[in-house]
Amino acid sequence: MNDFSIKNLIFQDKEIEIIDINQSKNNNQDKITITFKSINPNHPEYCEKCGCVNFGSKDYYIRKIKHVNLSNDMECELLFKQKRFKCLECNKTCNEVSDIVEKSARVSTVLKEKIKKECSYGRTIIDVAYTNNVSDTTVNNIYNENVEIERNPLSEIICIDEFKGPAIEGKLIFIIVNPIDNEVIDILPSRKQTYLIDYFKKIDIKEREKVKYVVTDLCPVYLYIIKSMFPKAKHIADRFHWIRLITNAVQQIRIIAMKFHLKVAIKEVGSENKNKLKYNDHFIMYKILKEHYRLLNFNTKHGPQEYLRRQGHIYGDNYKYTNQEILEKILNNDNDLLEVYEYLQELYYIVYNVQHKEARKQLTRWCEKIKKSPNKNIYPLKKVIDTIYEWENQIVNSFIISDELGGNITNGIVEAKNNVAKTIIKSSYGKNDFKKFRKQFLESERIRKERK
């Protein structure tokens, strides 16, 4: 490389004079060392010690600076012949001002910006340090000192949730998301009620009053927080979470049925003849319930019908059955499972077909029907009804249709953001510093939005 190409590649339009270019090898890697100086060096505006604006020339000194690699196989080092000035009042020495390198820094401004950007992409500190031929401490310091990210403003709809990460209090990190613009508003190092209240109190009341809907899961902590911090907002219980309560209750009833069939099978065969269990009808039903548990939670009318047509084997039979036939076999064999399955299908109909105005009436009728059932074996489902009553207003609000989102307001966008955050944690083999993680996560979200 000649002086002209080096000057255009590294210094571009900066007024510098290249003194020397030296190529060598460092640990089997090519290295280029460029010695240069400024043509018109500038002194600081004023003396840091006495405030004087008059400076005199003193001398030069060579300053070693790490720079961006010219290629994957060529390391670049700058030797800056930097001019020093002397204050005419107090004789304090100071260096010339340059945009090539900041004061007291050992890496160039260009390299510093490159490191900041690479850290924001979710790469590990060690990986960024190795790529740029600097220490991991240097990368860590650059990122912590130069990246400050403020929260985004609250939107009309906000979704809040938590995920496991480097929290300060407890194990869960609190996340706030704007589903309208698909952006993370902020993440907090604690989900404690007192911490969240202190955080939201620092946000101006006028900004908080603009929030119309807040979507959460069924954590009791959020009931008081939403009511006190967002007085004009409607609290929405995410439909995935409250429906999962009911599907989990159905699975508990399935497990009770499994244990019953296994107990009867062992009693009929005898504890000494367990080898004959595989021929027992109760044991076969036990295995079917264990292997095909997903069928009981399937939405018959709105789910993918090809799933019901899919074929598979059942225990002890080489003949292929469709999932529809296996489901019918389960329901015909157990009246308790048949009852809760019908309740679940009725709930699916309410969720997908009933509008917000009729939701409270339909849900109340559905809950009363289960409560009045004389069947004591479905007590896990009856127990869930108490939670439905406790969160009735929030669950009814989940039927609201948003014009901005073009559908129901859910926490689906938050779950996607949680996966992004978990991916950053996994790629770094864990995170211990919340402040660093927050910067990296929010910066990566900002870059993603800019790319779109």
C-alpha positions as CSV (number, residue, x, y, z in Angstrom):
1,M,0.0,0.0,0.0
2,N,1.2,3.5,-0.8
3,D,0.8,6.7,1.3
4,F,-2.2,7.8,-0.8
5,S,-4.2,4.6,-0.4
6,I,-3.5,4.4,3.3
7,K,-4.5,8.0,3.8
8,N,-7.8,7.5,2.0
9,L,-8.5,4.1,3.6
10,I,-7.9,5.1,7.2
11,F,-7.8,8.9,7.6
12,Q,-10.1,9.8,4.7
13,D,-10.3,13.7,4.5
14,K,-8.4,14.4,7.8
15,E,-5.5,16.8,7.5
16,I,-2.6,14.5,8.4
17,E,0.9,13.8,7.2
18,I,2.1,10.2,7.0
19,I,5.7,9.9,8.3
20,D,6.4,6.2,8.0
21,I,4.7,2.9,7.1
22,N,6.1,-0.4,8.4
23,Q,4.9,-3.9,7.8
24,S,5.8,-6.8,10.1
25,K,4.5,-10.0,11.6
26,N,3.0,-10.4,15.0
27,N,2.2,-13.9,16.2
28,N,2.1,-15.2,12.6
29,Q,-0.3,-12.4,11.7
30,D,0.6,-9.5,9.3
31,K,0.8,-6.2,11.0
32,I,1.0,-2.7,9.6
33,T,2.3,0.3,11.7
34,I,1.6,3.8,10.5
35,T,3.3,6.8,11.9
36,F,1.7,10.2,11.3
37,K,1.1,13.7,12.6
38,S,-1.5,16.4,12.2
39,I,-0.7,19.2,9.7
40,N,-2.4,21.9,11.7
41,P,-2.6,20.7,15.3
42,N,-5.3,22.4,17.5
43,H,-4.8,23.2,21.2
44,P,-7.8,22.9,23.7
45,E,-10.2,25.8,24.0
46,Y,-9.1,26.5,27.6
47,C,-6.7,25.2,30.3
48,E,-8.4,22.7,32.5
49,K,-6.5,24.0,35.5
50,C,-6.7,27.8,35.4
51,G,-9.1,28.4,32.5
52,C,-6.5,30.4,30.4
53,V,-7.0,30.4,26.6
54,N,-3.4,31.2,25.7
55,F,-1.1,28.3,24.9
56,G,2.4,27.9,23.7
57,S,4.1,25.1,21.8
58,K,6.1,22.6,23.9
59,D,7.1,19.3,22.1
60,Y,5.9,16.1,20.5
61,Y,5.4,12.6,21.8
62,I,4.6,9.3,20.2
63,R,1.2,7.8,21.1
64,K,0.4,4.2,20.3
65,I,-3.2,3.6,19.1
66,K,-5.1,0.4,18.2
67,H,-7.1,0.8,14.9
68,V,-9.5,-1.3,12.9
69,N,-7.9,-4.2,11.1
70,L,-7.3,-3.5,7.4
71,S,-8.4,-7.1,6.7
72,N,-9.0,-10.4,8.5
73,D,-5.2,-11.2,8.3
74,M,-3.8,-7.7,8.8
75,E,-3.7,-5.9,12.2
76,C,-3.4,-2.1,12.1
77,E,-1.5,0.0,14.7
78,L,-1.2,3.8,14.6
79,L,1.7,5.8,16.0
80,F,0.4,9.3,16.5
81,K,3.1,12.0,16.7
82,Q,1.0,14.2,18.9
83,K,1.8,17.8,19.6
84,R,1.9,19.0,23.2
85,F,1.0,22.5,24.3
86,K,1.9,24.5,27.5
87,C,-0.4,26.9,29.3
88,L,1.2,30.3,29.4
89,E,-0.3,31.1,32.8
90,C,0.2,27.9,34.9
91,N,2.6,25.9,32.7
92,K,0.2,22.9,32.6
93,T,0.9,20.6,29.7
94,C,-1.9,19.4,27.4
95,N,-2.2,17.4,24.2
96,E,-3.6,18.6,20.8
97,V,-7.2,17.9,20.2
98,S,-7.9,15.3,17.5
99,D,-11.0,13.4,16.3
100,I,-8.8,10.4,15.5
101,V,-8.5,9.4,19.1
102,E,-10.1,10.7,22.3
103,K,-8.3,11.9,25.3
104,S,-6.5,9.1,27.3
105,A,-7.8,6.5,24.9
106,R,-5.7,3.7,23.5
107,V,-8.1,2.8,20.7
108,S,-9.1,5.0,17.8
109,T,-12.5,6.6,17.5
110,V,-13.4,4.4,14.5
111,L,-12.5,1.2,16.4
112,K,-14.5,2.4,19.4
113,E,-17.6,2.9,17.3
114,K,-17.1,-0.5,15.7
115,I,-16.8,-2.2,19.1
116,K,-19.9,-0.5,20.3
117,K,-21.9,-1.6,17.3
118,E,-20.7,-5.3,17.5
119,C,-21.6,-5.5,21.2
120,S,-25.1,-4.2,20.3
121,Y,-25.6,-7.1,17.9
122,G,-25.5,-9.6,20.8
123,R,-22.0,-10.9,20.3
124,T,-20.0,-11.9,23.4
125,I,-17.4,-9.6,24.9
126,I,-14.6,-12.2,24.3
127,D,-15.6,-12.7,20.7
128,V,-15.6,-8.9,20.0
129,A,-12.2,-8.5,21.7
130,Y,-10.6,-11.4,19.7
131,T,-11.9,-10.0,16.4
132,N,-10.6,-6.5,17.0
133,N,-7.3,-7.5,18.7
134,V,-8.0,-5.8,22.0
135,S,-8.6,-7.1,25.5
136,D,-12.0,-8.0,26.8
137,T,-11.6,-5.4,29.6
138,T,-11.2,-2.7,26.9
139,V,-14.4,-3.9,25.1
140,N,-16.2,-4.0,28.4
141,N,-15.1,-0.5,29.4
142,I,-16.0,1.0,26.0
143,Y,-19.4,-0.5,26.0
144,N,-20.3,0.6,29.6
145,E,-18.9,4.1,29.3
146,N,-20.2,5.1,25.9
147,V,-23.6,3.5,25.6
148,E,-26.5,5.1,27.5
149,I,-30.0,4.2,26.5
150,E,-33.1,5.9,27.7
151,R,-36.5,4.2,27.8
152,N,-39.0,4.7,25.0
153,P,-42.2,6.6,25.7
154,L,-45.3,4.7,26.8
155,S,-47.9,3.9,24.1
156,E,-51.7,3.6,24.2
157,I,-51.3,-0.2,24.6
158,I,-48.5,-1.7,26.7
159,C,-47.8,-5.4,27.3
160,I,-45.8,-6.4,30.4
161,D,-44.3,-9.7,31.3
162,E,-41.2,-11.2,33.0
163,F,-38.4,-13.6,32.0
164,K,-35.5,-15.2,33.8
165,G,-32.3,-13.3,33.6
166,P,-29.6,-11.3,35.6
167,A,-32.1,-9.6,37.9
168,I,-31.1,-7.6,40.9
169,E,-34.0,-8.7,43.1
170,G,-35.2,-12.3,42.7
171,K,-34.7,-14.1,39.4
172,L,-37.1,-12.4,37.0
173,I,-36.6,-9.4,34.8
174,F,-39.6,-7.1,34.1
175,I,-40.2,-6.1,30.5
176,I,-42.5,-3.5,29.0
177,V,-43.4,-3.7,25.2
178,N,-45.2,-1.4,22.8
179,P,-47.2,-3.8,20.6
180,I,-48.3,-1.1,18.2
181,D,-44.8,-0.2,17.0
182,N,-43.3,-3.6,17.9
183,E,-40.6,-2.1,20.2
184,V,-39.4,-2.7,23.8
185,I,-40.1,0.3,26.0
186,D,-37.8,-0.8,28.9
187,I,-36.6,-3.7,31.0
188,L,-36.2,-3.5,34.8
189,P,-34.1,-5.6,37.1
190,S,-36.9,-6.6,39.4
191,R,-40.6,-7.6,39.4
192,K,-41.2,-6.6,43.1
193,Q,-44.3,-4.6,43.6
194,T,-42.5,-1.8,45.5
195,Y,-39.8,-1.5,42.8
196,L,-42.3,-1.3,40.0
197,I,-44.4,1.4,41.8
198,D,-41.3,3.5,42.4
199,Y,-40.4,3.2,38.8
200,F,-43.8,4.2,37.4
201,K,-44.1,7.0,39.8
202,K,-41.1,8.6,38.2
203,I,-43.0,8.7,34.9
204,D,-45.1,11.8,34.5
205,I,-48.8,11.2,35.3
206,K,-49.9,12.7,32.0
207,E,-47.9,10.1,30.1
208,R,-49.3,7.3,32.2
209,E,-52.9,8.6,31.7
210,K,-52.4,8.2,27.9
211,V,-52.2,4.4,28.3
212,K,-55.6,2.8,27.4
213,Y,-54.8,-0.9,27.7
214,V,-52.3,-2.9,29.8
215,V,-51.9,-6.6,29.1
216,T,-50.4,-8.9,31.7
217,D,-50.5,-12.5,32.8
218,L,-52.4,-13.6,36.0
219,C,-49.7,-12.5,38.5
220,P,-51.5,-10.9,41.5
221,V,-48.7,-8.3,41.7
222,Y,-50.1,-6.5,38.6
223,L,-53.6,-6.0,40.0
224,Y,-52.7,-3.2,42.3
225,I,-50.0,-1.7,40.1
226,I,-52.3,-1.3,37.1
227,K,-55.1,0.1,39.2
228,S,-52.9,2.7,41.0
229,M,-50.3,3.6,38.3
230,F,-52.6,3.6,35.2
231,P,-55.9,5.1,36.4
232,K,-57.4,5.4,32.9
233,A,-56.3,2.1,31.5
234,K,-58.2,-1.1,31.1
235,H,-56.4,-4.2,32.5
236,I,-56.4,-7.1,30.1
237,A,-55.6,-10.7,31.2
238,D,-53.7,-12.4,28.3
239,R,-56.0,-15.0,26.9
240,F,-53.2,-17.6,26.5
241,H,-52.5,-17.6,30.2
242,W,-56.1,-17.9,31.4
243,I,-57.0,-20.5,28.8
244,R,-53.9,-22.5,29.9
245,L,-55.2,-22.6,33.4
246,I,-58.2,-24.5,32.1
247,T,-56.3,-26.8,29.8
248,N,-53.9,-27.6,32.7
249,A,-56.9,-28.6,34.8
250,V,-58.1,-30.9,32.0
251,Q,-54.6,-32.5,32.0
252,Q,-54.8,-33.0,35.8
253,I,-58.1,-34.8,35.4
254,R,-56.4,-37.0,32.7
255,I,-53.6,-37.9,35.1
256,I,-56.2,-38.9,37.7
257,A,-57.8,-41.2,35.1
258,M,-54.4,-42.6,34.2
259,K,-53.6,-43.5,37.8
260,F,-57.1,-45.1,38.2
261,H,-56.6,-47.3,35.2
262,L,-53.1,-48.3,36.3
263,K,-54.3,-49.2,39.8
264,V,-57.2,-51.3,38.5
265,A,-54.8,-53.0,36.0
266,I,-52.4,-54.0,38.7
267,K,-55.2,-55.2,40.9
268,E,-56.7,-57.4,38.2
269,V,-53.4,-58.9,37.0
270,G,-51.8,-59.1,40.5
271,S,-48.5,-57.6,41.6
272,E,-46.7,-60.9,40.9
273,N,-47.8,-61.1,37.2
274,K,-46.7,-57.7,35.9
275,N,-45.5,-59.3,32.7
276,K,-49.2,-59.8,31.8
277,L,-50.0,-56.1,32.2
278,K,-49.6,-55.3,28.5
279,Y,-52.7,-57.5,27.7
280,N,-54.9,-55.8,30.3
281,D,-57.5,-53.3,28.9
282,H,-57.1,-50.9,31.7
283,F,-53.3,-50.8,31.2
284,I,-53.7,-50.2,27.5
285,M,-56.0,-47.3,28.3
286,Y,-53.4,-46.0,30.7
287,K,-50.8,-46.1,28.0
288,I,-53.1,-44.4,25.5
289,L,-53.9,-41.5,27.9
290,K,-50.2,-41.1,28.6
291,E,-49.0,-41.1,25.0
292,H,-51.9,-39.0,23.4
293,Y,-52.4,-36.4,26.1
294,R,-52.4,-33.5,23.5
295,L,-55.7,-34.7,22.0
296,L,-57.8,-33.6,25.0
297,N,-56.7,-30.0,24.6
298,F,-57.2,-29.9,20.8
299,N,-59.7,-27.4,19.4
300,T,-61.9,-29.5,17.2
301,K,-63.6,-26.7,15.3
302,H,-60.8,-24.1,14.9
303,G,-57.7,-26.3,15.1
304,P,-55.9,-27.7,12.0
305,Q,-58.1,-30.6,10.8
306,E,-55.1,-32.4,9.2
307,Y,-53.9,-33.1,12.8
308,L,-57.0,-35.2,13.5
309,R,-56.5,-37.1,10.2
310,R,-52.9,-37.9,11.1
311,Q,-52.3,-41.6,11.7
312,G,-50.4,-43.4,14.5
313,H,-50.2,-46.5,16.6
314,I,-51.7,-47.2,20.0
315,Y,-50.1,-49.4,22.6
316,G,-50.3,-53.1,21.9
317,D,-51.9,-52.7,18.4
318,N,-50.1,-52.7,15.1
319,Y,-53.1,-51.2,13.3
320,K,-52.9,-47.5,12.4
321,Y,-55.5,-45.2,13.9
322,T,-56.2,-41.6,13.1
323,N,-56.0,-39.1,16.0
324,Q,-59.8,-38.6,15.6
325,E,-60.4,-42.4,16.3
326,I,-58.0,-42.4,19.2
327,L,-59.7,-39.3,20.7
328,E,-63.1,-41.0,20.3
329,K,-61.7,-44.2,22.0
330,I,-60.6,-42.1,25.0
331,L,-63.9,-40.2,25.3
332,N,-66.0,-43.3,25.0
333,N,-64.0,-45.0,27.7
334,D,-64.1,-42.3,30.4
335,N,-67.2,-40.1,31.2
336,D,-65.1,-37.7,33.3
337,L,-62.8,-36.9,30.4
338,L,-65.8,-36.7,28.0
339,E,-67.4,-34.1,30.3
340,V,-64.4,-31.8,30.7
341,Y,-63.6,-32.2,26.9
342,E,-67.1,-30.9,26.1
343,Y,-66.6,-28.0,28.5
344,L,-63.3,-27.1,26.9
345,Q,-64.8,-27.2,23.4
346,E,-67.6,-24.9,24.6
347,L,-65.0,-22.5,25.9
348,Y,-63.1,-22.5,22.6
349,Y,-66.4,-21.5,20.9
350,I,-66.8,-18.6,23.3
351,V,-63.2,-17.4,22.8
352,Y,-63.3,-17.5,19.0
353,N,-66.9,-16.5,18.3
354,V,-68.3,-14.3,21.1
355,Q,-67.8,-10.5,21.0
356,H,-66.8,-8.3,23.9
357,K,-70.4,-7.2,24.7
358,E,-71.6,-10.8,25.2
359,A,-68.4,-12.2,26.7
360,R,-69.3,-11.7,30.4
361,K,-72.7,-13.3,30.0
362,Q,-71.4,-16.3,28.1
363,L,-68.4,-16.8,30.5
364,T,-70.6,-16.6,33.6
365,R,-73.1,-19.1,32.1
366,W,-70.1,-21.5,31.3
367,C,-68.6,-21.2,34.8
368,E,-72.0,-21.7,36.5
369,K,-72.6,-24.9,34.4
370,I,-69.3,-26.3,35.7
371,K,-69.9,-25.3,39.3
372,K,-73.4,-27.0,39.3
373,S,-72.0,-30.2,37.9
374,P,-72.6,-33.1,40.4
375,N,-69.4,-34.8,39.2
376,K,-66.8,-34.6,42.0
377,N,-64.1,-36.1,39.9
378,I,-63.6,-32.8,37.9
379,Y,-62.7,-30.8,41.0
380,P,-59.4,-29.4,39.4
381,L,-61.6,-27.7,36.8
382,K,-64.0,-26.4,39.5
383,K,-61.1,-25.0,41.4
384,V,-59.9,-23.0,38.3
385,I,-63.4,-21.4,38.1
386,D,-62.6,-19.5,41.4
387,T,-59.6,-17.9,39.6
388,I,-61.8,-17.1,36.6
389,Y,-64.2,-15.2,38.9
390,E,-61.3,-13.4,40.6
391,W,-60.0,-12.1,37.3
392,E,-63.4,-11.8,35.6
393,N,-63.1,-8.1,34.5
394,Q,-59.6,-8.6,33.1
395,I,-60.6,-11.8,31.3
396,V,-63.7,-10.1,29.8
397,N,-61.4,-7.3,28.6
398,S,-59.4,-9.8,26.6
399,F,-62.3,-10.0,24.1
400,I,-61.7,-6.3,23.2
401,I,-60.7,-5.8,19.5
402,S,-58.0,-3.2,18.9
403,D,-58.1,-1.2,15.6
404,E,-54.4,-0.5,15.9
405,L,-53.5,-4.2,16.1
406,G,-56.4,-5.5,13.9
407,G,-57.5,-8.1,16.4
408,N,-57.5,-9.1,20.1
409,I,-54.9,-7.5,22.4
410,T,-52.5,-10.3,23.6
411,N,-49.0,-10.7,25.1
412,G,-47.8,-12.6,22.0
413,I,-45.3,-9.8,21.1
414,V,-43.8,-9.9,24.6
415,E,-43.2,-13.6,24.3
416,A,-41.3,-13.0,21.1
417,K,-39.1,-10.3,22.8
418,N,-38.5,-12.7,25.7
419,N,-37.1,-15.2,23.3
420,V,-34.7,-12.5,21.8
421,A,-33.5,-11.6,25.3
422,K,-33.0,-15.3,26.2
423,T,-31.0,-15.8,23.0
424,I,-28.7,-13.0,24.0
425,I,-28.2,-14.5,27.4
426,K,-27.5,-18.0,25.9
427,S,-25.1,-16.7,23.3
428,S,-23.1,-15.1,26.1
429,Y,-23.2,-18.3,28.2
430,G,-25.2,-16.4,30.9
431,K,-25.3,-12.8,32.0
432,N,-24.4,-11.4,35.5
433,D,-24.5,-7.6,34.9
434,F,-28.0,-6.3,34.4
435,K,-26.9,-2.8,33.3
436,K,-24.8,-4.3,30.6
437,F,-27.5,-6.7,29.5
438,R,-30.1,-3.9,29.4
439,K,-27.9,-1.8,27.1
440,Q,-27.1,-4.7,24.8
441,F,-30.8,-5.8,24.6
442,L,-32.3,-2.3,24.0
443,E,-29.5,-1.4,21.5
444,S,-30.0,-4.6,19.5
445,E,-33.8,-3.7,19.4
446,R,-33.0,-0.2,18.2
447,I,-30.7,-1.5,15.4
448,R,-33.4,-4.1,14.4
449,K,-35.9,-1.3,14.0
450,E,-33.5,0.9,12.0
451,R,-32.8,-1.9,9.6
452,K,-36.6,-2.2,8.8
